[in-house]
C-alpha cells in the first residue's frame, strides 16, 4: 500500500472492499484524488487517517458513518463523495457541515430537521442532496437558507424553493 500511496496523480482503488487502519495511514500520504468506491464501512481511525490527505475523496460505497468518522472526514481538504450513505445522524450532519469542500450526500432519502439545519450551514461548496424524497416544512425552510449550490430534485426542490427569499 505504501508504494501505491507514493504514486503521483489520481488513485482508483475501487476494487478494495476493506481497508485496515494501517493501509489508511499509508494512503494518507497520497497526493491526488483517491477513489475507494468498494468500501462499505470505515473505522474511525481509518477516517481520521484519510482525512489528512490532500485531494478529493470518493467513498460512495459507505452506507453508514459514525459521528466520530464524520467529524474526522469533515477536516478533509478536498471534495467528499459520500453518496452511498442512506442515513445520517444529527451529530454526523453537524460534523459534516464543517467540511470545506463539495459534499455529496445524494444517497440520503430523508433528513431530520436538526440534520437539515446543520447542513444548511455548510460553507464549503456544493451540497448534493438530490436523493431526498421527503422533507418536513422545517427542514425545507432550513435548507432554503443554504448559501452555496444546493442540488435537490422533484417535489423536495419545489418545497425548498417555496421558502427561498
Helices and strands as residue ranges (DSSP letters): H 2-6, E 11-12, H 21-27, E 34-35, H 44-51, E 57-58, H 67-73, E 80-81, H 90-96, E 103-104, H 113-119, E 127-128, H 137-143, E 150-151, H 154-161
